[in-house]
Amino acid sequence: MPIYEYECRQCSKHLEVTQKITDPPLTDCSSCGGELRKIITNTSFVLKGSGWYVTDYPSADRKNAIDSGKPADAQKTEKPAETKTTEAAKA
């Protein structure tokens, strides 16, 4: 269950309450009977590192680009070196 934080507008008391999402928000301070307001705080859930689908599961083009150290777009535009054949090699 999530933990919600409240602050009393009258006495400034800070509360942390474990509630279901479907529970109604608290309205009255247990200490002074003042009005409570819900506080929005930072989450403890943090995404770090690359960790995204695009970087963790690359397409074949991106995987080849990562392996070669070149951008995927650069690999698509590169043309293979043309080989010149001589008449002697044809015979």
N, C-alpha and C positions, 0 to 999 in steps of 0.2 A: 504494500500500500504506500502511496506517496505521502511525504511529509509536507504540510503546509505551514507557512509562517504568518503570524498575525501580530499586529501592534495596536495597542489601545491608544485611541486619540486623546484620551483624558489623562491617564497616568503614565503613558509611554512604556508600559510593560510589554515585553516581547515574548510571544508564545510559539512553540513548535508543536504541531498537532498531527498525529497520524490519522488520516481520514481516507475513506473510499472516495473515488471520483464522484460517485453518485450522492454522497452525503451533502446536505446543505451547508454552506459556509457558516462559521460561527459569527455571531453578531454582538454578543455582550461579553464584556471582560468579567472574569470570575473574581478579580480582586476588588474593583471599584464599581462595576456595573456600567462602565463607559462603553462607547461604540468601538468595536474592533474593525480594523481594515486589513485586508489580505495583502501581504507583501510579496512582490515578485522578486525572486532571487536567482542567482546563477545556478546552473545545474552542476552536479558533480560529474556528469558524463562528458568526457572530452575526447574529441577525435584528434589523434596526433599522427604525423607521418603522412605518407602518400595515401595509403589505405582507401583508395577510391576505385571503383570498378574500372574506370578508364585506364588507370595505371597498373592495377593488379591483374587484369585479364585483358591484355592487349590483343587487337586483331593481328592477323598474320603480317600485315604491312607494318604495324607499329612494333611488333616483336622483332622483325628483321631490322627495322630502324634502330631499335634499342641495342640489338646485338652489334650492329655496324657502327653505332655512334653518330649516325646521320639522321636528320629529321625524315619522317615518313614521306612528306611532300617532295623532298629532294630526291628520294629514291625513285618515285614515280616519274619524275621528269628526266632523270638520267637515262641516256640511251647506251646500250652496250657498244663497246668499241667495234667499229667495222673492221673486218679483216679483208685485206686486199689479196686477191689471188692473181697469180701470174699465169700467163699462157702455158708455161712449162709445167706448173703444178696441175693444170687441168689435164694434160696429156698423159 
